[in-house]
Amino acid sequence: MIFSGLTERLQETFKKLRGKGRLTEEDVDQALKEVRRALIAADVNFMVVKDFIARIRDRAVGSDVLQSLTPAQQVIKIVHDELTALMGGTQSKIELAPSPPTVIMMVGLHGAGKTTTTAKLANLLRKQGRRPILVAADIYRPAAIKQLQVLGGQLNIPVFSMGDSVAPPDIARAAVDKARREGNDLVIIDTAGRLHIDEELMGELQKIAAAVKPNEILLVVDAMTGQDAVNVAKTFNEMLSLTGVVLTKLDGDTRGGAALSVKAVTGCPVKFVGMGEKLDALEAFHPERMASRILGMGDMLTLIEKAQASFDAEQVEKLSKRIRSAEFTLNDFVQQINQVKKIGPLDQILSMIPGLGNLKKLKDLEIDEKELVYVEAIINSMTPWERENPHEIKGNRRKRIARGSGTTVQDVNRLLKQFEQTKKMMRQLMDMEKNIKKGKMGKNLFGLGKKGSPF
């Protein structure tokens, strides 16, 4: 999971600080030594680490912190602020053309996932109301054109191609002309990559840029390559004046050094991050939210946005009514499981919840998405009547359900017990909601407020 090692080490460091009533300069220096080691272990650029630690120390040894009643929280807030600044400060959005179409040129080396990311970006921006067209300008890699056409077909997004015998600058120019004629307000060009940076590659990319004058030149790099990704970004930026970076495979990068270093080293903001293989697994990069994740504070805003995009509002409303009227059944249970699965992998979801970002805690939860498959199999082996009346499922019925689902009676027993616990918890949450509306609950519900504040 992303930043898992860094998060764990930082939380251990801050835990030691919280145990102190007052902080001395020596306490701060000792904590910053641990932070420095954690960042270097996370493969963050050494000079970036050096400057980062210096800025934190300048702020942390001030009288406001050392004389504060909660100095540890003040230090954590400073680290959060500096992490946010290190990654760009605020979200860097796509610069739209004053008059359509907006042209985005995707560049990068082989193996970074450039073609797939091109399709993912088109899918993401279409959801924001854009009308994209994809351009197959990689005429060298075998099947590159076909790959983009397949991805475009899966997303129902048009793909412009002129085969592999026309020069890429001419393909790009013709694609922009076509977009103007047919009302596409977004052109995303998939360009050729190489196994390494060379003059031929850069020369062609510069010709494409000169031909269509793109509004954005986005470099796609593999986050798992760490500082190599940062070095590639630096070279591409010097040759092409990049407007942004897309980090792919960030969900598989446990260290996160590239995400923390690339803006400081190149000056180019990270605009998007790939968080999975599916075509909807591309997210806008929010520095402040990522800083919260790194410090184990979760990322509820992203979780809420994902839920809003994935959940069927009508179904959610119906489910709420059924819970309130105590009619929640196994049919509703499996529906809810499928809704949650749409948001993303369970470990990613849980890491966005404050307090569950720590890797050890997630391990304790024993997240195994295969269990969901067994749950669905067991419920699908029940009759419609049994799903509506789970409390009536006794011995012989449980044996039959286990045989039909390829599981054991113990598995069926466990599911029915989990269902009853879920039902009870949902009733309790509904009661809490009623009490909040009646003004019977304090502001510190769920640990929010002064005592529960991460700062």
Beta strands, then each sheet from edge to edge (+ up, - down):
strand 1: 102-107
strand 2: 132-136
strand 3: 159-160
strand 4: 186-190
strand 5: 216-222
strand 6: 244-248
strand 7: 270-274
strand 8: 282-284
sheet 1: 3+ 2+ 4+ 1+ 5+ 6+ 7+ 8-
end
